[in-house]
Amino acid sequence: MPLLFMRLVHRIGRRAWRGPALVLLGAAVTGWVLIVVFEEPGAEIKQPLNYVWYFFVSGTTVGYGDLFPTTAGGRIGGVIVVVAGLTAGLMLFAELTLWMAKGRTMKANGQAQLHHKRHIVIIGYDRDGLRAIIQQLRADADFLKVPVVTIFWEDQLTGENPDQGVYDVVAYDDTAFGRACLEDARTVLVAGRTDDETVRVMLSVSAHLRDHDRSHVHTLAGVHDGGRRAEITRALELIGPDIEPVDIDDPAVVAVAIRNPGVAGIYHNLASTLDADSSLYRVDIPADAGEWPRLDMAIFLLRRGSTLLAVGESHRPNAHFRLAAHPDEIVRGGQSLAVVAPDRPEIPWHELPAAAPATSSG
């Protein structure tokens, strides 16, 4: 029996907070028994809720004086409560403070277990690039409060997270994906230091998501070398058909790809050669050519094998081009067009039907 008791004490003592907690519990029970036994019948302090209040204010040495024992036995119970509060209570409070401080330190150093859902995980740490991506995301009201977690390699972040409150950090190890709640994320972006590293890490990410039956998580692979994009894309397709390559060096493109799954490839094509058999051309509309609805212009170009991408405000080299069409927008002479076509288009302006004249009511 003594051996079993000693083992129990040893197991409890391994957690520093358990000893003080048990002392407080024992003092509460002992004080309650003494007060119930020795205090006069009908005494307010004997009522359970009143005793809990008395135990709290006496154990913390506040001592409001609204409740107190009047008999010798009850006062012994009160002394036990006060002494336990002064010793075990202070020890328990100290342990709680240390535990909270340790938790903050572990979170700042990337050692803590996070508890996010529907968040964004970025594997690979570059502070400037990470902050730029988050800044772009926060401009969208739907992503204003979405948590961001970055998993960093051993040599990428020394010391504590310098941007606490902006993103959380997780140190890369065998438990990193679980501690970052990878399986509960809405988007996972792998931003390796090289494209080959990105492919290797994406293998681990896909395996983790499959093990947790989370194949629906949006996955992005950051590509550095545009010249190897086709090769990297083929490698990623072997890992998973839904992995999107994205140009990691452009934070705006990365943010758009995170917000809108499926558009990363479109951005890449627009920034390079669009398609293998098409290019992007700028066509200036002669100043005296006339005016047409933008919809009519787009249909006319489609019938000639070209696609109207954007309309520029003028012929100036730095003219602003607008991709989104305004309702009933009119395209006029003196503006410019951004057109996707196999070859530079020659547009017969005289074959375009003129815009219908506006009708006035009243």
C-alpha positions as CSV (number, residue, x, y, z in Angstrom):
1,M,0.0,0.0,0.0
2,P,2.7,2.6,0.9
3,L,4.5,1.7,-2.4
4,L,1.3,2.4,-4.4
5,F,0.8,5.7,-2.6
6,M,4.4,6.7,-3.3
7,R,4.0,5.9,-7.0
8,L,0.8,8.0,-7.1
9,V,2.6,10.9,-5.5
10,H,5.5,10.6,-7.9
11,R,3.2,10.5,-11.0
12,I,1.4,13.6,-9.7
13,G,4.6,15.4,-8.9
14,R,5.9,15.0,-12.5
15,R,3.5,17.8,-13.4
16,A,4.4,20.8,-11.2
17,W,0.9,22.2,-11.1
18,R,-0.7,19.1,-9.9
19,G,0.8,19.2,-6.4
20,P,-0.4,22.7,-5.5
21,A,-3.8,21.9,-7.0
22,L,-4.2,18.8,-4.9
23,V,-3.2,20.8,-1.8
24,L,-5.8,23.4,-2.5
25,L,-8.4,20.7,-3.1
26,G,-7.5,19.0,0.2
27,A,-7.7,22.3,2.1
28,A,-11.0,23.1,0.5
29,V,-12.5,19.7,1.6
30,T,-10.9,19.8,5.1
31,G,-12.0,23.4,5.7
32,W,-15.5,22.6,4.6
33,V,-15.8,19.5,6.9
34,L,-14.5,21.4,9.9
35,I,-16.9,24.4,9.3
36,V,-19.9,22.1,8.7
37,V,-19.2,20.1,11.8
38,F,-18.3,22.9,14.3
39,E,-20.2,26.0,13.1
40,E,-23.6,26.7,14.6
41,P,-26.7,25.3,12.8
42,G,-28.0,27.8,10.2
43,A,-24.7,29.7,9.9
44,E,-24.4,31.3,6.4
45,I,-20.9,30.1,6.0
46,K,-22.1,26.5,6.0
47,Q,-24.1,27.0,2.8
48,P,-22.2,25.5,-0.2
49,L,-22.2,28.6,-2.4
50,N,-21.3,30.8,0.6
51,Y,-18.4,28.5,1.5
52,V,-17.1,28.6,-2.1
53,W,-17.1,32.4,-1.9
54,Y,-15.4,32.3,1.5
55,F,-12.8,29.8,0.3
56,F,-11.9,32.0,-2.7
57,V,-11.6,35.4,-0.9
58,S,-9.8,33.8,2.1
59,G,-7.5,31.6,0.0
60,T,-6.5,34.7,-2.0
61,T,-6.1,36.7,1.3
62,V,-8.5,39.3,0.1
63,G,-10.7,38.8,3.2
64,Y,-13.8,40.9,2.7
65,G,-15.0,39.9,6.2
66,D,-18.6,39.3,5.1
67,L,-18.3,35.6,6.1
68,F,-16.1,34.1,8.8
69,P,-16.2,31.1,11.2
70,T,-17.0,31.8,14.8
71,T,-16.1,28.5,16.5
72,A,-12.7,27.1,17.3
73,G,-13.1,24.1,14.9
74,G,-14.4,26.4,12.2
75,R,-11.5,28.8,12.7
76,I,-9.0,25.9,12.3
77,G,-10.7,25.2,9.0
78,G,-10.3,28.8,8.1
79,V,-6.6,28.8,9.0
80,I,-6.1,25.7,6.7
81,V,-7.7,27.6,3.8
82,V,-5.6,30.7,4.3
83,V,-2.3,28.8,4.7
84,A,-3.1,26.7,1.6
85,G,-3.9,29.8,-0.4
86,L,-0.7,31.6,0.7
87,T,1.5,28.6,-0.3
88,A,-0.1,26.2,-2.8
89,G,-2.2,29.0,-4.3
90,L,0.8,31.2,-5.1
91,M,2.7,28.2,-6.4
92,L,-0.2,27.3,-8.7
93,F,-0.4,30.9,-9.9
94,A,3.3,30.9,-10.6
95,E,3.1,27.6,-12.6
96,L,0.2,29.1,-14.6
97,T,2.2,32.2,-15.4
98,L,5.2,30.1,-16.5
99,W,3.0,27.8,-18.6
100,M,1.5,30.8,-20.4
101,A,4.9,32.4,-21.0
102,K,6.2,29.0,-22.3
103,G,3.2,28.8,-24.6
104,R,3.9,32.2,-26.1
105,T,7.6,31.5,-26.5
106,M,6.8,28.2,-28.3
107,K,4.4,29.8,-30.6
108,A,6.8,32.6,-31.4
109,N,9.6,30.1,-32.1
110,G,7.4,27.8,-34.2
111,Q,7.2,24.9,-31.8
112,A,3.6,25.2,-30.7
113,Q,0.5,23.2,-31.9
114,L,-1.8,25.6,-33.7
115,H,-5.6,25.3,-34.0
116,H,-6.6,27.0,-37.2
117,K,-9.2,26.1,-39.8
118,R,-9.8,27.4,-43.3
119,H,-6.5,29.2,-43.1
120,I,-3.6,29.7,-45.5
121,V,-0.4,27.7,-45.1
122,I,2.8,28.8,-46.9
123,I,5.7,26.4,-46.7
124,G,8.9,28.3,-47.1
125,Y,9.8,31.6,-45.5
126,D,10.9,34.8,-47.1
127,R,9.8,37.7,-44.8
128,D,9.6,40.4,-47.5
129,G,7.8,38.2,-49.9
130,L,5.5,36.8,-47.2
131,R,4.5,40.2,-46.0
132,A,3.9,41.4,-49.6
133,I,1.6,38.4,-50.2
134,I,-0.4,39.0,-47.0
135,Q,-0.7,42.7,-47.8
136,Q,-2.3,41.8,-51.2
137,L,-4.6,39.3,-49.5
138,R,-5.8,41.7,-46.8
139,A,-7.0,44.1,-49.5
140,D,-9.8,41.6,-50.2
141,A,-12.5,41.9,-47.6
142,D,-13.1,38.1,-47.7
143,F,-9.4,37.5,-46.7
144,L,-9.1,40.3,-44.2
145,K,-9.1,38.0,-41.2
146,V,-8.0,34.7,-42.7
147,P,-5.1,33.3,-40.6
148,V,-1.8,32.8,-42.4
149,V,0.8,30.2,-41.2
150,T,4.3,29.8,-42.6
151,I,6.4,26.7,-42.2
152,F,10.1,27.6,-42.3
153,W,13.2,25.6,-42.8
154,E,15.8,25.4,-40.1
155,D,18.0,28.1,-41.4
156,Q,15.3,30.5,-42.5
157,L,14.2,32.0,-39.2
158,T,16.3,32.4,-36.1
159,G,14.8,33.5,-32.9
160,E,11.2,34.6,-32.5
161,N,8.7,35.5,-35.2
162,P,9.4,39.2,-36.0
163,D,5.8,39.7,-37.2
164,Q,3.6,38.2,-34.5
165,G,0.0,39.1,-35.1
166,V,0.6,39.1,-38.9
167,Y,1.2,35.4,-39.4
168,D,2.1,32.4,-37.3
169,V,5.2,30.3,-37.7
170,V,5.9,26.6,-37.5
171,A,9.4,25.0,-37.6
172,Y,9.8,22.3,-40.2
173,D,10.1,18.8,-38.8
174,D,8.2,15.5,-38.8
175,T,5.3,17.1,-36.9
176,A,5.2,20.4,-38.8
177,F,2.2,19.6,-41.1
178,G,0.1,18.4,-38.2
179,R,1.0,21.4,-36.0
180,A,0.2,23.8,-38.9
181,C,-3.2,22.1,-39.3
182,L,-2.3,21.5,-43.0
183,E,-5.3,19.2,-43.5
184,D,-7.7,21.9,-42.3
185,A,-6.3,24.6,-44.5
186,R,-8.2,26.2,-47.5
187,T,-4.9,26.8,-49.4
188,V,-1.4,25.4,-49.2
189,L,1.4,27.2,-51.1
190,V,4.8,25.5,-51.3
191,A,7.5,28.1,-51.9
192,G,10.8,26.1,-51.9
193,R,14.1,27.8,-52.3
194,T,14.5,26.1,-55.6
195,D,11.9,24.6,-58.0
196,D,13.3,21.1,-57.3
197,E,12.8,21.6,-53.6
198,T,9.2,22.7,-54.3
199,V,8.5,19.5,-56.1
200,R,10.0,17.4,-53.3
201,V,8.1,19.2,-50.6
202,M,4.9,19.0,-52.6
203,L,5.2,15.2,-52.6
204,S,5.1,15.2,-48.8
205,V,2.2,17.7,-48.8
206,S,0.1,15.5,-51.1
207,A,0.9,12.4,-49.1
208,H,-0.2,14.2,-45.9
209,L,-3.4,15.4,-47.4
210,R,-4.2,12.0,-48.8
211,D,-3.6,10.4,-45.5
212,H,-6.2,12.7,-44.0
213,D,-8.6,12.4,-46.9
214,R,-8.2,16.1,-47.7
215,S,-7.6,16.0,-51.4
216,H,-9.9,19.1,-51.8
217,V,-7.4,21.5,-50.2
218,H,-6.3,24.0,-52.8
219,T,-2.5,23.5,-53.5
220,L,-0.2,25.9,-55.2
221,A,3.5,25.3,-56.2
222,G,5.7,28.4,-56.3
223,V,7.9,28.4,-59.5
224,H,11.0,30.5,-59.7
225,D,12.5,29.6,-63.1
226,G,10.0,30.4,-65.9
227,G,12.2,28.6,-68.4
228,R,11.6,25.3,-66.6
229,R,7.9,25.9,-66.0
230,A,6.8,23.2,-68.5
231,E,9.1,20.7,-66.9
232,I,8.0,21.6,-63.4
233,T,4.4,21.5,-64.4
234,R,4.7,18.0,-65.7
235,A,6.4,16.8,-62.5
236,L,3.6,18.4,-60.4
237,E,1.0,16.7,-62.6
238,L,2.5,13.3,-61.7
239,I,2.1,14.2,-58.0
240,G,-1.5,15.5,-58.3
241,P,-3.7,16.7,-61.2
242,D,-5.0,19.7,-59.2
243,I,-1.7,21.3,-58.2
244,E,-1.3,24.8,-59.7
245,P,2.1,26.3,-60.6
246,V,2.3,30.0,-59.8
247,D,5.0,32.6,-60.3
248,I,6.3,32.9,-56.8
249,D,8.3,36.1,-57.4
250,D,5.2,38.2,-58.0
251,P,3.2,38.7,-54.8
252,A,0.2,40.1,-56.6
253,V,-0.1,37.1,-58.8
254,V,0.3,34.7,-55.8
255,A,-2.4,36.6,-53.9
256,V,-4.8,36.4,-56.9
257,A,-4.0,32.6,-57.3
258,I,-4.8,32.1,-53.5
259,R,-8.1,34.0,-53.7
260,N,-9.2,32.5,-57.0
261,P,-8.2,28.8,-57.6
262,G,-7.5,28.1,-61.2
263,V,-6.3,31.4,-62.5
264,A,-2.6,30.9,-61.8
265,G,-2.1,29.4,-65.3
266,I,-3.9,32.3,-66.9
267,Y,-1.6,34.8,-65.2
268,H,1.5,32.9,-66.4
269,N,0.3,32.8,-70.0
270,L,-0.4,36.5,-70.0
271,A,3.0,37.3,-68.6
272,S,4.8,35.1,-71.1
273,T,3.7,33.9,-74.5
274,L,0.0,33.3,-73.6
275,D,-0.3,30.1,-75.7
276,A,2.2,28.2,-77.9
277,D,0.4,29.5,-81.0
278,S,-0.6,33.0,-79.9
279,S,0.9,36.3,-78.8
280,L,-0.3,39.6,-77.3
281,Y,-0.4,42.5,-79.7
282,R,-1.2,46.2,-79.3
283,V,-3.3,47.7,-82.0
284,D,-3.9,51.5,-82.3
285,I,-7.3,52.5,-83.6
286,P,-7.0,55.4,-86.1
287,A,-8.2,58.7,-84.8
288,D,-10.8,59.0,-87.6
289,A,-11.9,55.4,-87.7
290,G,-15.2,55.9,-85.9
291,E,-16.7,54.3,-82.8
292,W,-18.3,51.0,-81.9
293,P,-19.7,49.1,-78.9
294,R,-17.0,47.1,-77.3
295,L,-19.1,44.0,-77.6
296,D,-19.4,44.4,-81.4
297,M,-15.6,45.0,-81.6
298,A,-15.0,41.8,-79.5
299,I,-17.3,39.7,-81.7
300,F,-15.8,41.1,-84.9
301,L,-12.3,40.2,-83.7
302,L,-13.4,36.7,-82.6
303,R,-14.7,36.0,-86.1
304,R,-11.3,36.9,-87.5
305,G,-9.5,34.6,-85.1
306,S,-8.4,37.2,-82.5
307,T,-9.4,37.9,-78.9
308,L,-10.0,41.3,-77.5
309,L,-8.2,41.3,-74.1
310,A,-8.2,45.0,-73.0
311,V,-8.9,48.5,-74.2
312,G,-6.4,51.3,-73.8
313,E,-7.4,54.9,-73.2
314,S,-5.1,56.4,-75.9
315,H,-2.1,55.8,-78.2
316,R,0.4,56.8,-75.6
317,P,3.1,54.2,-74.8
318,N,2.1,54.2,-71.1
319,A,-1.7,54.3,-71.7
320,H,-3.8,52.6,-69.1
321,F,-5.5,49.4,-70.4
322,R,-8.8,48.2,-68.9
323,L,-9.6,44.5,-69.0
324,A,-13.1,44.7,-67.5
325,A,-15.7,46.0,-69.8
326,H,-18.2,48.7,-68.7
327,P,-21.9,48.3,-69.6
328,D,-22.6,49.7,-73.0
329,E,-18.9,50.7,-73.4
330,I,-18.0,52.4,-76.7
331,V,-14.6,52.0,-78.3
332,R,-13.5,55.0,-80.3
333,G,-10.8,56.2,-82.7
334,G,-7.7,57.3,-80.8
335,Q,-7.8,54.4,-78.4
336,S,-5.7,51.2,-78.4
337,L,-6.6,47.5,-78.2
338,A,-4.7,44.6,-76.6
339,V,-5.4,41.7,-78.8
340,V,-4.4,38.0,-78.5
341,A,-3.8,36.5,-82.0
342,P,-1.6,34.1,-83.9
343,D,-0.1,37.0,-85.9
344,R,-0.3,40.7,-85.7
345,P,-3.9,41.5,-86.8
346,E,-4.8,43.8,-89.7
347,I,-8.2,45.1,-88.9
348,P,-10.4,46.5,-91.7
349,W,-11.9,49.3,-89.7
350,H,-14.3,50.2,-92.6
351,E,-16.0,46.7,-92.3
352,L,-17.0,47.4,-88.7
353,P,-20.6,48.4,-88.3
354,A,-20.9,51.9,-86.8
355,A,-22.4,52.3,-83.3
356,A,-26.1,52.9,-83.3
357,P,-27.0,56.5,-82.4
358,A,-28.2,57.0,-78.9
359,T,-32.0,57.6,-78.5
360,S,-33.3,60.3,-76.3
361,S,-36.5,59.8,-74.3
362,G,-39.2,62.4,-73.7
